[in-house]
Structure formats: C-alpha cells, structure tokens
Amino acid sequence: MLTVWLRDLEAAGLVECLVQPTIPVSIRCRLSAGGIDLRRALQPITHYARWESGDGGGPAAATGS
C-alpha cells in the first residue's frame, strides 16, 4: 500500500525516489521541488486548522510572532 502511494506521489511530481540495489532493496524518497512548493502553500492552512481546532498553531505560529 505504501509503495503504491509513493509511486502515485512520484508520478505527480511531489516526491523523488531512489532505489538502492541492496539486499533487501532499499528505497529513499524525499520531497521534490514541487512537493516543497506544495508544503509551503499548505502550511498557512494547516496552522489555521490547528488553531481553529484548539490544537495550537494559528496566525501567530504561522508568522513566527
């Protein structure tokens, strides 16, 4: 299931995965430039949602104030 999800994210250009030919096979994944841009775009929404739910975050956390 995780493999399918990572392949979908890679196909969407959000992650980059590198297969290392070890035994067992090892795969290293990281956010691509597109994934980093998406994370930056979603951060204010995430902070607001946490603030609204009373779980911290909020406008002050989003700006660092």
C-alpha positions as CSV (number, residue, x, y, z in Angstrom):
1,M,0.0,0.0,0.0
2,L,2.8,2.5,0.9
3,T,4.6,1.6,-2.3
4,V,1.5,2.4,-4.4
5,W,1.0,5.7,-2.6
6,L,4.7,6.7,-3.1
7,R,4.5,5.8,-6.8
8,D,1.4,8.0,-7.2
9,L,3.2,10.9,-5.4
10,E,6.3,10.3,-7.6
11,A,4.1,10.3,-10.8
12,A,2.5,13.6,-9.6
13,G,6.0,15.1,-9.3
14,L,5.7,15.6,-5.5
15,V,8.4,13.1,-4.4
16,E,11.6,11.7,-5.8
17,C,12.5,8.1,-5.0
18,L,15.9,6.5,-5.4
19,V,16.1,2.7,-5.4
20,Q,19.3,1.3,-3.9
21,P,20.3,-2.1,-5.1
22,T,20.8,-3.7,-1.6
23,I,19.5,-6.9,-0.2
24,P,16.7,-6.3,0.6
25,V,16.1,-3.5,-1.8
26,S,16.2,0.0,-0.1
27,I,14.2,2.9,-1.4
28,R,14.9,6.5,-0.3
29,C,12.3,9.2,-1.0
30,R,12.3,12.9,-0.5
31,L,10.1,15.8,-1.5
32,S,10.7,17.2,-4.9
33,A,10.8,20.9,-5.7
34,G,7.0,20.6,-6.5
35,G,6.4,18.8,-3.1
36,I,8.3,21.5,-1.3
37,D,6.3,24.2,-3.0
38,L,3.0,22.4,-2.1
39,R,4.1,22.1,1.5
40,R,4.9,25.8,1.7
41,A,1.5,26.6,0.1
42,L,-0.4,24.3,2.6
43,Q,1.4,25.5,5.8
44,P,-0.8,28.5,6.5
45,I,-3.9,26.4,6.0
46,T,-2.5,23.7,8.4
47,H,-1.7,26.3,11.0
48,Y,-5.1,27.8,10.7
49,A,-6.8,24.4,11.0
50,R,-4.8,23.6,14.2
51,W,-5.7,27.0,15.6
52,E,-9.4,26.5,14.9
53,S,-9.4,23.1,16.5
54,G,-7.6,24.3,19.6
55,D,-4.6,22.2,18.8
56,G,-2.0,25.1,18.7
57,G,-0.8,26.7,15.6
58,G,-2.8,29.7,14.4
59,P,-1.9,33.0,13.0
60,A,1.0,33.7,15.4
61,A,2.6,30.3,14.8
62,A,2.3,30.8,11.0
63,T,4.2,34.1,11.1
64,G,6.5,33.2,13.9
65,S,5.2,36.1,16.1
